[in-house]
Amino acid sequence: MGNCLAMTKHVKAVRVAKPDGKVLEFSSPIHVKDILTNFPTYGIGVSKKATKPLFPDHELKAGRLYYLLPSLHSPPNLSTLMKGETGGGIKRIKVIITKQQLEQLVTKQISVEDILSEVQTVSVNLPSNGKPKLDSIPEENE
């Protein structure tokens, strides 16, 4: 038997720091848009205090550390309304408004925030399959 020396090519990873301090590693080459598919409400910057996120087509360089930043394009009041009780993620809501409210909204007499502040919040928890669990209805004995 002989000696075997395995030569592996050392590939440096692209590292992205999340706001909670955890660091994600991705193999290079990778673009900003590839990472943001899993983080749609975020942008990627070259520093924690970046005021402008990198463009989606920007290729991230191996060996560098980038930062996942809350999106600068979404209004903070709407994003906080859409966050769950745990402080993360986006929730889809359905709001039913009157024709008068719709007309006021379209003519910019009121804002979406005004309508949402008037709405009574109703929470529905769905199982992982997305279908609500319904209780069976007992039949009457005749």
C-alpha positions, -999 to +999 in steps of 0.1 A: +000+000+000+012+035-007+007+068+008-021+090-006-022+127-004-056+142-011-054+177-026-085+196-020-091+230-034-097+255-005-128+274-013-135+305+007-171+311+017-192+342+016-203+350+051-235+369+060-241+381+095-278+381+106-291+407+130-292+382+158-254+377+155-255+343+137-233+340+106-245+322+075-220+308+050-226+304+013-204+289-014-190+314-039-201+326-065-234+339-051-255+370-058-274+391-033-308+380-049-299+344-042-296+350-005-326+373-003-350+347-016-350+333+020-350+368+036-375+389+015-378+418+040-340+423+042-312+438+022-275+430+023-249+457+031-211+458+035-214+471+071-239+470+099-246+507+095-249+507+057-275+532+045-279+517+010-282+479+004-263+462-024-281+457-057-297+423-062-274+414-091-242+422-071-219+392-068-207+388-032-169+382-028-156+351-012-138+356+021-157+388+029-183+394+056-216+410+047-246+420+069-282+412+066-301+445+072-338+453+076-351+466+043-348+503+040-376+504+014-404+491+036-421+516+059-413+507+095-449+512+107-463+486+082-435+461+088-441+462+126-478+457+119-470+426+098-446+410+124-458+382+144-459+380+182-425+365+182-411+396+165-402+381+132-416+371+099-445+384+078-481+376+083-507+378+055-539+396+066-572+401+049-590+434+055-626+439+045-634+476+040-665+495+029-669+510-005-667+544+011-633+535+028-621+522-006-630+554-023-613+575+004-582+552+001-581+556-037-585+594-035-559+595-008-582+611+018-571+583+043-541+560+045-539+523+049-526+528+084-559+548+092-580+519+080-559+493+099-561+513+131-599+510+129-600+473+122-607+448+149-579+422+149-589+386+146-563+359+147-567+325+131-541+298+138-538+273+109-520+240+111-489+234+090-510+221+061-527+255+059-562+241+064-582+249+095-591+221+118-629+218+120-648+202+148-673+176+137-710+184+140-730+157+158-761+145+140-794+145+158-809+111+166-844+107+152 
